[in-house]
Amino acid sequence: TSSPVPKEMTWSARAELSQNAIAKKLFHLMESKKSNLCVAADVSSMKELITLAKEVGPYICLLKTHIDALDDFSLDGVRELEELSQSAGFLLFEDRKFGDIGATVMNQYTSGVYHIAEWAHITNAHPVPGPGIISGLKKGADKSGKDRALLLVAEMSSEGSLAVGPYTKEAVKMAKENAGFVTGFIAQNKLVDDPQFIHMTPGVKLEKGGDGLGQQYNSPKDVIAERKMDIIIVGRGITQAQDRVEAASTYQRAGYDAYLSRLGKSKT
Amino acid sequence: TSSPVPKEMTWSARAELSQNAIAKKLFHLMESKKSNLCVAADVSSMKELITLAKEVGPYICLLKTHIDALDDFSLDGVRELEELSQSAGFLLFEDRKFGDIGATVMNQYTSGVYHIAEWAHITNAHPVPGPGIISGLKKGADKSGKDRALLLVAEMSSEGSLAVGPYTKEAVKMAKENAGFVTGFIAQNKLVDDPQFIHMTPGVKLEKGGDGLGQQYNSPKDVIAERKMDIIIVGRGITQAQDRVEAASTYQRAGYDAYLSRLGKSKT
């Protein structure tokens, strides 16, 4: 490119700055796999989830699940998912969007049928209940005895989202006060310059448009190169593609090229 | 009381105005059982949930569950809960606090292990994703083929809640635009005068205080008589009482007396 690009930190450099073991691991995976792609596994069965994870595993740094939308959940399936995450090198992100008071989310996170804290490296929460939700989830993470990371949903991609203005500002404040456990945001715009925080953007698709239920899409280039977010979350653009492996590869390259252009480097 | 009390509509009268079959049923149950008490069943097993439902069933109009915090969830347990709801006369309210885009919540509501739409007469959602969340849940309710009602979480009882000001106003707007399916609010203050909307308030306890994880408590009298809310949601004040039957009875009388005082009638 001809215009000068401002200095950006590499993912490896950011891994060094991070206070959280999971965030460190994620940055390293991104670097080694040349991927800032998270696939949103919006499928309805564990079987489909495993198949999808096998197909897209080589291209992603993160697999985003809705474990409570699977008709045939089983702990065996979760074990298989964990093995795939190890062998193909990606982390598991349960997109639970916790939204309750601390005492409740602690139980929802660690207990129930799903035992999310046991297997999901990353989960997320709405900041709407106030800081108690972070304390509750932190207690749950500690209870699990494992390294865990939390993202706050600071903005949403859907039409008419109320996660704007002062709401988003408060989310950022809550994250900063809990850095170490809160490692980033689900957002549409870059919210903080502190390089330890990871910005992930859902609603990413190569073709613009909506889904008739309020979802609105943006392109990988727009999200990574223009808005300077870190990770693109792609759902239906990959899961509903004729060839999901090819689609995952295409999005991986699109996301990584956009990152390189930000670093001022040439394309892959 | 000596001071004149403004005219209030009875629950029966409000049942007539409601556009939603579940809200009508709830108002009628409240009238016949003289109860505006909802118990928050914050327990960790299905067995405890059933036991609690049997104990408090005669005193409540609504049982609020966190089905995803039970370690031994079973559909048989849900069937037993449904039978108790029929025999003791209370409705089931799954406090799921949905918080995702329309396409996702539709699946979370109808599918997964819990099949919430199948058995929960009422559920709730955060308005944060915008109106698409209501459309998605409405689709799910239609898919279930059953009468269902939705509450919006317009305010929260926890410290530092972001559900305030314009956020709450937007929630009210979304509810009004979807009256018929949205039948009320989880809130701390009365938000609309339209008598078809039911205002429910969590964080109610006869003793003031907090829980160390951000929860803040208010008394039944304060909530019903002063703030003019409709239903008190009581959790630990009943579930952690030495005698839960006696506690349920005490809260039922406290809530109903506060309602009567609002109607300008004498106590029970």
Interface residues (C-beta under 8 A of the other chain):
Chain A: D42 S44 H66 I67 D68 A69 L70 D71 F73 D95 K97 G99 D100 I101 G102 A103 T104 M106 N107 Q108 S111 G112 V113 Y114 H126 P127 V128 P129 G130 P131 G132 I133 S135 G136 K139 V153 M156 S157 S158 E159 G160 S161 L162 A163 G165 P166 Y167 E170 A171 D211 L213 G214 Q215
Chain B: D42 S44 H66 I67 D68 A69 L70 D71 F73 D95 K97 G99 D100 I101 G102 A103 T104 M106 N107 Q108 S111 G112 V113 Y114 H126 P127 V128 P129 G130 P131 G132 I133 S135 G136 K139 V153 M156 S157 S158 E159 G160 S161 L162 A163 G165 P166 Y167 E170 A171 M174 D211 L213 G214 Q215
